[in-house]
Amino acid sequence: MRILKLTPRIEKWLLSRRARRDEEAHSVASEIVADVRKRGDAALFAWTKRLDHLNLARDGVWISRKEIRAAERRVSSEFLTAIKRAAKNVRSAAENQLPRPWSFEAEPGVRISQRVSPIESIGCYIPGGHFSLVSTLVMTAVPAAVAGVSRIIAVCPGPNPELLATASLLGIGELARIGGAQAIAALAYGTKSIPRVEKIFGPGNKYVTAAKQLVSGDCAIDLLAGPTEAIVLAAEGNARWIAADLIAQAEHAQDAASFFVTTSSSLAREVQREIKWQLGELPFGMAHFSTKLAGAILLARSVEQGCEFVNRFAPEHLSLPENAESLLKQIHSAGTVFIGPWAAQPLGDYAVGSNHVLPTGGWAHRRGGLSAADFVKCISVQTVSRAGFHRLADTVETLAESEGLMAHRNAVRVRR
């Protein structure tokens, strides 16, 4: 991983590089989405065969109950125990996040209340690649269940036994072996095989993220989540632990962006050495590419400059291993923040309970990570008595007349 001085030019280059990546992905995803919307299953099957090397006509779109039972026999008891613990913590967090119904009297005879209703049907996108991200199924399906969503459809290219066993454990009865931009389009518009859903959830690569953005005018999405981004901000700390967190997020994809921002040139060199050493000890994978192509160690001239960069970049993951209390006060844009040297980023990816579906690409400027609130609709209800009507009538007539909306004024007058 390169060591670079954090200058305005370097910062501009990093932000513009992210924008260029998004433009390229949109071009590819646009073709796939348009094709699936137009040709339905024919396009879905063709793109799946071309990109994921899966023959849906032969193997079937949906995972059968027989496949799930066989998968349950293949996974270890240790795995099931780990999934249950992770799901328990995610469920506890989701229960605290869920909006509550409320009611109050704005003035005599005028009552406003809130109903909380679950979205009727959702799609959970589970990244596949070399391994199915079982944790993502937990992070999307568990909050959906807490919210009361009645139909949960999960999709994943080439799901492994662990994913199938987890789906069974969580009560997910519909799991399709599709992925990529084609899966997003199928969920958004529906095909003969895949029903249309009301909202799509889950992270993915740059093409999946672009596809979600493309369909968002026709089907609701949670947020843009992917490719992975991580920043560790520290002037001191354990170089070995810092390097390990950077590599952990870097292994998600070849374009996963991991940055260490520091004011200490000596710590920068230590972390650089640790990254090289730890990569040599790990199996060859995506992190070997992304640490060179998409990551960097950035030397800031001051802690304040480092914090300003973090806020402008708005990373998906941010670690503050040392002096976290004072640093956190200066941070206002990040998907999730890990506090202290023991808060290893993988703890959040799997088992803390805080959701790992997080905003990327600068979306942390305007929202946080996924929560149970994303799975419900908050419907306002207005109850007005005769006395309440007469209390507000003059006010409404005056305001309607000021806007030239005479039919609005009339709707009040005819009731007098």
GIDASUL-V213449 format. One record per backbone hydrogen bond with DSSP energy under -0.5 kcal/mol. CO is the residue of the C=O (numbers start at 1). NH is the residue of the N-H. Records with the same first field share a line. If there is no record, write none. Layout:
BEGIN
CO->NH  NH
END
This chain:
BEGIN
2->4  297
4->299
5->7
7->11
8->12
9->13
10->14
11->15
12->16
13->17
14->18
15->19
16->20
17->21
18->22
19->23
20->24
21->25
22->26
23->27
24->28
25->29
26->30
27->31
28->32
29->33
30->34
31->35
32->36
33->37
34->38
35->39
36->40
39->42
40->43  44
41->45
42->46
43->47
44->48
45->49
46->50
47->51
48->52  53  54
49->53
54->56
55->59
56->60
61->177
64->68
65->69
66->70
67->71
68->72
69->73
70->74
71->74  75
76->80
77->81
78->82
79->83
80->84
81->85
82->86
83->87
84->88
85->89
86->90
87->91
88->92
89->93
90->94
91->95
92->96
93->97
94->98
102->114
104->106  112
107->110
109->385
110->106  107
111->383
112->104
113->381
114->102
115->117  379
117->377
120->151
121->198  199
122->153
123->125  201
124->126  155
125->127
127->133
128->131
132->134
133->136  137
134->137  138
135->139
136->140
137->141
138->142
140->144
141->145
142->146
143->147
144->148  149
151->122  153
152->154  174
153->124
154->176
155->126
156->159
160->164
161->165
162->166
163->167
164->168
165->169
166->170
167->172
168->171
171->173
173->175
174->154
175->63
176->156  178
179->183
180->183  184
181->185
182->186
183->187
184->188
185->189
186->190
187->197
193->195
194->191
198->220
199->123
200->222
201->125
205->209
206->210
207->211
208->212
209->213
210->214
211->215
212->216
215->218  219
220->200
223->225
224->360
225->204
228->257
229->317
230->259
231->319
232->234  261
237->239
238->242
239->243
240->244
241->245
242->246
243->247
244->248
245->249
246->250
247->251
249->252
250->253
253->256
256->258
257->230
258->296
259->232  261
260->262  298
261->234
262->300
263->265
264->268
265->269
266->270
267->271
268->272
269->273
270->274
271->275
272->276
273->277
274->278
275->279
276->280
277->281
278->282
285->288  289
286->289  290
287->291
289->292  293
290->294  295
296->260  298
297->4  299
298->262  300
299->6
302->306
303->307
304->308
305->309
306->310
307->311
308->312
309->313
310->314
314->362  364
315->335
316->336
317->231
318->338
319->233
320->340
321->341
323->327
324->328
325->329
327->330
328->331
335->369
336->318
337->339
338->320  340
340->343
342->344
344->347  348
345->348  349
346->350
347->351  352
354->353
356->358
357->370
360->363
362->365
363->366  367
371->374
372->375
373->376
375->119
377->117  379
378->380
379->115
381->113  383
382->384
383->111
385->389
386->390
387->391
388->392
389->393
392->396
393->397
394->398
395->399
396->400
397->401
398->402
399->403
400->403  405
401->404
404->406
405->409
406->410
407->411
408->412
409->412  413
410->414
412->415
413->416
END
